[in-house]
Amino acid sequence: MGWTYVFWAAFVEIFWVLGLKYSDNLWMWSGTVVALIFSFYFIIKACAVLPSGAVYATFTGSGAAAIAIIDFTLLGEPFTFLKGLFILSIIVGVVGVQLTTGADQKPLEKAPTSKGGRA
């Protein structure tokens, strides 16, 4: 379930990043803020069951790759072979992180603290 949360966080990230660029009134900015809140909610949920480094690397990498692909295909940004190669390397890295991080690898738990005395 942790990787599902990461997917949704990255998917929603597309909307708030585009909102940062294109929002020009209160309603659009409100939608951008709501998308940002949902994105980080999903990240928090994913970090509860997966290592936070793997979650953050996958979230930022997949979101960056998705935004770049949208820029090239829908928003008219110029595409070059090198840009495509670097985006492909991001995608390969994201897949590598996911393949080498299992859901059974839980984040470190907090160490117990002693009550009323010195630790």
PEKA-V568102 format. One record per helix or strand of 3 or more residues. SS is the DSSP state (a for helix, b for strand). FROM is the first residue (numbers start at 1). TO is the last residue. Records with the same first field share a line. If there is no record, write none. Layout:
SS = FROM-TO ; FROM-TO
This chain:
a = 2-22 ; 26-47 ; 52-74 ; 81-100
